[in-house]
Amino acid sequence: MNEKFRVGIGYDVHALETGFDLIVGGVKIEFSKGSKGHSDGDALIHSIVDAILGGACLGDIGKYFSSEDNKWESASSDIFLKFAIEKVREMGYEINNLDSNIIIQKPKISTYISKIRKNLS
């Protein structure tokens, strides 16, 4: 068994409400509602961060970026992703592949997918 091969699974859900921006994978999606959250509410990045940290047995996003801490209010989730990548690299791991599902009724985000991929990579 290869000790350097790890798999993590992440999952996140946010309600869509007026008064918030809709951020998916670090990309602002034009829509009348946005993702309600303590930070920017980017459920895609939050789930990726949970998968990265979980795969390395480092806990979850809340362990490092508590929604009880005002320091993270309205923070960009890119900060969380960079942190998670840095933590696993310190352990000698590299991310080899990532697959995610975005479940949302509206808006259609197909025109944003390439921009989201580019931002995440």
C-alpha positions in Angstrom: 0.0 0.0 0.0 1.3 3.4 -1.0 1.2 5.7 2.1 1.4 8.8 -0.2 -1.9 8.1 -1.9 -4.8 9.6 0.0 -8.4 10.3 -1.0 -10.7 12.9 0.6 -14.4 13.7 0.1 -15.9 17.1 0.8 -19.4 18.3 0.9 -20.9 21.8 1.5 -24.4 23.4 1.2 -25.4 27.0 1.4 -28.8 28.6 1.1 -29.3 31.2 -1.7 -30.7 34.5 -0.5 -30.9 38.0 -1.8 -28.3 40.4 -0.5 -25.3 38.1 -1.1 -23.0 37.5 -4.1 -23.0 34.1 -5.7 -19.4 32.9 -5.7 -18.6 29.4 -7.2 -15.0 28.3 -7.4 -13.8 31.8 -6.8 -15.9 33.2 -9.7 -18.7 35.7 -9.2 -21.9 34.4 -11.0 -24.4 37.0 -12.0 -27.7 36.2 -10.3 -30.3 37.9 -8.1 -29.4 35.7 -5.1 -26.1 34.7 -3.5 -24.7 32.1 -1.2 -25.4 32.9 2.4 -22.3 32.2 4.5 -19.9 33.7 7.1 -17.1 34.0 4.5 -17.9 34.5 0.8 -20.1 31.4 0.9 -18.3 29.6 -1.9 -19.6 26.1 -1.4 -17.5 24.6 -4.1 -14.2 25.8 -2.6 -15.4 24.9 0.9 -16.1 21.3 -0.2 -12.7 21.1 -2.0 -11.0 22.3 1.1 -12.8 19.7 3.2 -11.7 17.0 0.8 -8.1 18.1 0.8 -7.9 18.4 4.6 -9.9 15.3 5.2 -7.8 13.2 2.9 -4.7 14.2 4.9 -6.5 13.5 8.2 -6.2 17.2 9.1 -9.8 17.8 10.1 -12.2 20.1 8.2 -12.5 23.7 7.2 -14.2 24.7 10.5 -11.2 23.6 12.5 -9.1 26.3 10.9 -11.7 28.9 9.7 -14.5 28.9 12.3 -17.6 30.7 11.4 -17.6 32.0 15.0 -14.4 34.0 14.3 -15.2 37.4 12.9 -11.7 37.4 11.2 -13.2 35.2 8.4 -16.4 37.2 7.9 -16.7 38.0 4.1 -13.3 36.4 3.6 -12.4 35.0 0.1 -12.5 31.2 0.2 -9.3 31.3 -2.0 -7.5 31.9 1.3 -8.9 28.6 2.7 -7.9 26.7 -0.5 -4.3 28.0 -0.5 -4.0 27.1 3.2 -5.2 23.5 2.6 -2.9 23.0 -0.3 0.0 24.4 1.7 -0.8 22.1 4.6 -0.8 18.9 2.5 2.3 19.9 0.6 4.1 20.3 4.0 3.2 16.7 4.6 4.7 15.6 1.3 1.4 15.2 -0.6 0.4 16.7 -4.0 -3.1 16.9 -5.4 -3.2 14.7 -8.4 -6.9 14.9 -9.5 -10.0 16.6 -8.3 -13.6 16.0 -9.4 -16.6 18.0 -8.1 -20.3 18.2 -8.6 -22.2 21.5 -8.3 -25.8 21.0 -7.5 -27.9 24.2 -8.1 -31.2 24.7 -9.8 -30.7 28.2 -10.9 -28.7 29.9 -12.4 -27.3 27.9 -15.2 -23.5 27.9 -14.6 -22.3 26.1 -17.7 -20.9 29.3 -19.3 -18.8 29.8 -16.1 -17.2 26.3 -15.9 -14.0 27.1 -17.9 -13.5 30.2 -15.8 -14.0 28.3 -12.6 -11.6 25.5 -13.7 -9.0 28.1 -14.6 -9.4 29.9 -11.3 -9.1 26.7 -9.2 -6.1 25.4 -11.1 
